[in-house]
Amino acid sequence: MWILILFWVLAAAAVWATFKYRKPILLTVPFFAMFLFVIVQMAMVPLPFMDTVRFVFNLR
């Protein structure tokens, strides 16, 4: 639950910083944070990393 709250705080901070500094590139920060979160969660699986990646992308 705390990860979800942290993500929303990060997203709100990115939107605030975008308006304050007028740099729309800051809106990509939450997307990179989500990507990093997925990579960390996949790394925590006790299988080898490439097997985990294949498994995740083979799910239907």
VOBA-1610 file (N, C-alpha, C; in pm, whole numbers, padded with zeros to 5 digits, always signed):
BEGIN
Met+00082-00119+00000Met+00000+00000+00000Met+00087+00127+00000Trp+00198+00119+00073Trp+00283+00239+00082Trp+00348+00270-00051Ile+00367+00167-00136Ile+00426+00193-00268Ile+00328+00271-00354Leu+00200+00239-00343Leu+00098+00312-00418Leu+00092+00459-00373Ile+00099+00481-00245Ile+00098+00618-00192Ile+00223+00693-00239Leu+00338+00626-00236Leu+00462+00688-00283Leu+00453+00722-00431Phe+00393+00633-00510Phe+00377+00661-00652Phe+00288+00783-00675Trp+00178+00793-00602Trp+00088+00909-00619Trp+00155+01038-00575Val+00235+01032-00470Val+00309+01152-00427Val+00410+01192-00534Leu+00478+01093-00591Leu+00573+01121-00699Leu+00503+01180-00821Ala+00388+01126-00856Ala+00313+01177-00971Ala+00265+01321-00945Ala+00215+01347-00825Ala+00170+01482-00792Ala+00287+01580-00793Ala+00401+01537-00741Ala+00520+01624-00742Ala+00567+01651-00885Ala+00556+01552-00972Ala+00596+01571-01111Ala+00502+01670-01181Val+00372+01660-01155Val+00277+01755-01215Val+00302+01895-01161Trp+00324+01907-01031Trp+00352+02038-00972Trp+00480+02099-01030Ala+00586+02017-01040Ala+00713+02068-01093Ala+00700+02105-01241Thr+00615+02032-01314Thr+00594+02065-01455Thr+00535+02204-01470Phe+00436+02235-01388Phe+00376+02368-01397Phe+00468+02476-01343Lys+00542+02446-01237Lys+00629+02547-01177Lys+00748+02580-01267Tyr+00814+02477-01321Tyr+00935+02499-01400Tyr+00910+02499-01550Arg+00785+02473-01592Arg+00746+02472-01733Arg+00832+02379-01817Lys+00853+02258-01764Lys+00930+02156-01835Lys+00844+02030-01845Pro+00777+02009-01957Pro+00687+01893-01969Pro+00759+01758-01961Ile+00890+01756-01979Ile+00964+01631-01971Ile+00953+01570-01831Leu+00924+01651-01731Leu+00910+01601-01594Leu+00790+01508-01579Leu+00696+01512-01674Leu+00581+01423-01667Leu+00619+01278-01696Thr+00738+01255-01747Thr+00782+01118-01772Thr+00834+01049-01646Val+00858+01124-01540Val+00912+01067-01416Val+00822+00956-01360Pro+00689+00974-01350Pro+00607+00864-01299Pro+00612+00738-01386Phe+00626+00754-01517Phe+00634+00637-01604Phe+00764+00561-01580Phe+00874+00634-01563Phe+01001+00567-01533Phe+00996+00502-01395Ala+00927+00563-01301Ala+00913+00504-01168Ala+00834+00373-01176Met+00728+00372-01256Met+00649+00249-01271Met+00732+00141-01340Phe+00809+00179-01443Phe+00895+00084-01512Phe+00998+00025-01415Leu+01059+00110-01334Leu+01157+00064-01235Leu+01093-00030-01134Phe+00971+00001-01091Phe+00899-00084-00997Phe+00875-00223-01056Val+00835-00229-01182Val+00811-00358-01248Val+00941-00438-01258Ile+01050-00372-01293Ile+01178-00440-01302Ile+01220-00496-01166Val+01203-00418-01061Val+01238-00465-00926Val+01152-00583-00885Gln+01023-00578-00914Gln+00935-00689-00879Gln+00971-00815-00958Met+01008-00800-01083Met+01048-00917-01162Met+01179-00973-01111Ala+01267-00889-01062Ala+01395-00936-01009Ala+01377-01011-00877Met+01269-00988-00808Met+01244-01056-00680Met+01192-01198-00697Val+01153-01237-00818Val+01104-01372-00844Val+01223-01468-00836Pro+01207-01583-00772Pro+01322-01672-00752Pro+01369-01748-00876Leu+01313-01721-00993Leu+01361-01782-01117Leu+01473-01696-01175Pro+01549-01751-01268Pro+01645-01665-01340Pro+01572-01551-01411Phe+01639-01439-01423Phe+01573-01317-01472Phe+01512-01335-01610Met+01587-01394-01704Met+01536-01407-01841Met+01417-01503-01846Asp+01416-01608-01763Asp+01300-01697-01757Asp+01178-01622-01705Thr+01199-01536-01608Thr+01090-01456-01554Thr+01035-01362-01660Val+01122-01298-01735Val+01078-01206-01841Val+00999-01282-01946Arg+01049-01399-01987Arg+00976-01480-02086Arg+00840-01520-02033Phe+00834-01561-01905Phe+00707-01600-01845Phe+00607-01485-01843Val+00652-01367-01804Val+00563-01252-01795Val+00507-01216-01934Phe+00592-01219-02036Phe+00546-01180-02169Phe+00472-01292-02240Asn+00476-01415-02190Asn+00400-01525-02248Asn+00262-01541-02185Leu+00231-01465-02082Leu+00099-01473-02020Leu-00008-01423-02116Arg-00117-01494-02120Arg-00226-01452-02209Arg-00355-01446-02135
//
